[in-house]
Amino acid sequence: MPYLKIKTNQKLNDGDKLAANLSKLVAEILRKPEKYVMIDVEDQRRMRFGGTDAPLIYCELKSIGLPREQTSDLSAQLTGFLTLATHVPTDRIYIEFVDAPRDLWGWDGGTF
């Protein structure tokens, strides 16, 4: 189950639309069914980076079987999308990638 958490210090006018579009994007770029994708968007957080509270985004993309060789491409796609959607500059967006082992990811009363 891919899980994308977005935290930003900005106010997002349409966080629901952003979450819906990110859900489709994550499913597409990871080639996983969207029915397993979870998106969590938190805006107006008290966050600083580089000593300033200028617009910023922190993302965590967690998925079973997340391919390390694709993280650079995933970073480019997610960063590009987020910059267009939120106007946060690319150098103010961090993404943490986490490959979750199947036996440590629970769902529907079991694990994957």
C-alpha positions in Angstrom: 0.0 0.0 0.0 1.7 3.2 -1.1 1.4 6.0 1.5 2.3 9.6 0.7 2.4 12.1 3.6 2.7 15.8 2.7 3.4 18.4 5.3 3.6 22.1 4.4 3.8 25.4 6.2 1.5 26.9 3.5 -2.3 27.2 3.5 -3.6 25.0 0.7 -6.9 26.3 -0.8 -7.9 22.9 -2.2 -6.2 20.2 -0.2 -8.9 17.7 -1.2 -8.2 18.2 -4.9 -4.5 18.0 -4.3 -4.9 14.7 -2.4 -7.1 13.3 -5.2 -4.6 14.2 -7.9 -1.6 12.9 -5.8 -3.5 9.6 -5.3 -3.8 9.1 -9.1 -0.1 10.2 -9.7 1.3 7.9 -7.0 -0.7 4.9 -8.4 0.5 5.7 -11.9 4.2 6.2 -11.1 4.4 3.2 -8.8 2.2 1.1 -11.1 0.0 0.0 -8.2 -3.8 0.0 -8.0 -5.1 3.3 -6.7 -7.4 1.4 -4.3 -4.3 0.7 -2.2 -3.0 4.3 -2.2 -3.3 6.5 0.9 -2.6 10.2 0.8 -2.3 12.4 3.9 -2.0 16.2 3.4 -1.3 18.5 6.3 -1.1 22.2 5.7 -0.4 25.3 7.8 2.2 23.5 9.9 4.8 25.3 11.9 7.9 24.4 9.9 11.2 25.9 9.1 14.0 24.9 6.8 17.4 26.6 6.3 16.6 29.0 9.1 13.5 30.4 7.4 9.8 29.8 7.3 9.6 30.4 3.5 7.3 28.0 1.7 8.3 24.4 2.1 7.1 20.9 1.8 8.2 17.7 3.4 7.0 14.4 1.9 7.3 10.8 2.9 6.6 8.2 0.3 6.3 4.7 1.8 5.5 1.6 -0.3 6.1 -2.1 -0.4 8.8 -2.9 -3.0 9.8 0.7 -3.6 12.5 0.4 -6.2 15.7 2.3 -5.2 16.7 2.7 -8.8 13.5 4.7 -9.5 13.7 7.1 -6.5 15.5 9.8 -8.6 12.7 9.7 -11.2 10.0 9.5 -8.5 11.6 12.6 -6.8 11.5 14.5 -10.1 7.9 13.6 -10.8 6.6 14.4 -7.3 8.6 17.6 -7.0 7.5 18.8 -10.4 3.8 18.1 -9.6 4.0 19.7 -6.2 5.8 22.8 -7.5 3.1 23.3 -10.1 0.2 22.7 -7.6 1.6 24.7 -4.7 4.2 27.1 -6.1 6.7 25.9 -3.5 10.2 26.1 -5.2 11.8 22.7 -5.9 14.7 23.5 -3.6 12.3 23.8 -0.7 10.8 20.3 -1.1 12.2 17.2 0.6 11.1 13.7 0.0 11.9 10.7 2.2 11.5 7.3 0.4 10.8 4.2 2.5 10.6 0.7 1.3 8.3 -1.2 3.7 8.8 -4.9 4.1 5.6 -6.9 3.3 5.5 -8.5 6.7 5.7 -5.2 8.5 2.7 -3.6 6.6 -0.7 -4.6 8.0 -4.0 -4.4 6.2 -7.4 -6.0 6.5 -6.5 -7.9 9.6 -3.3 -9.4 8.2 -0.1 -8.3 6.4 0.9 -8.2 2.8 
